[in-house]
């Protein structure tokens, strides 16, 4: 299966960062993989259309959960995007692969794949982008770490930036991919391009990828068509530029969690609003805010997130990231 792990790669004549982009780390989220396939087609055609085109660095597109992709499921045994801890990685790396469950095998194969790419290219900087979609409609957004570089790259996507989300969950790719763990200057962020089965989710992911290449310096600003900015800005119109996490509702096995219908990303809610039910009864909003990622699928450990808008000086963040 490892031979199917790499979607494609593109290396410029000029040195630059190693850009690692993950698609479909959840097997029922095809948009990221499809967007990467389209981007690589665009990149290979670009020099013929634009003789002045140049690319700095190397881009590698990576399929996430191959076994779950085959079954169009979020995961097989457990959520792969909750397994990226040093403890798990050490465990799966030191045990026979035949003794590991599906997601442990996926984690080991991904680590081996990425380690090989790093060893081959020997970059001075690594930037990871994890592409996702959600079960709910209602808005694109980026999830970032507290690193100013991550926040700045998130803002370049022209989508709401969600701060503090990593404090509400654990074991995601964004938790693992950092300078301390990899020993190389590393930045990570996530882009959510829409609802799982929404055709436009692929188109938005392509535009986000193009803007990602521009923001990281892989391509020149003049080589990026304005339609990518326009598409993302249009879809994010009237959404807050930046929010931060207030709380997350975690689901335990056997809770029988059922989200109430009609909630979309960034829908404003009031304290006391009925959001869901479980075996213990009604689940009410603990505070005012905006709903994010309400769960409308059988698999998943997070019922919903509540965020609030953050008023901040965007230019100050961008300067701090330089």
PyMOL commands that set and color helices and strands:
alter all, ss='L'
color gray80, all
select helices_A, chain A and resi 2-4+31-49+66-71+80-82+86-94+97-99+102-121+148-155+165-167+173-176+179-182+199-215+221-223+226-235+314-321
alter helices_A, ss='H'
color red, helices_A
select strands_A, chain A and resi 6-11+14-23+56-63+125-134+141-144+160-163+185-195+242-250+258-259+268-269+274-278+281-284+289-292+302-309
alter strands_A, ss='S'
color yellow, strands_A
deselect
rebuild
show_as cartoon
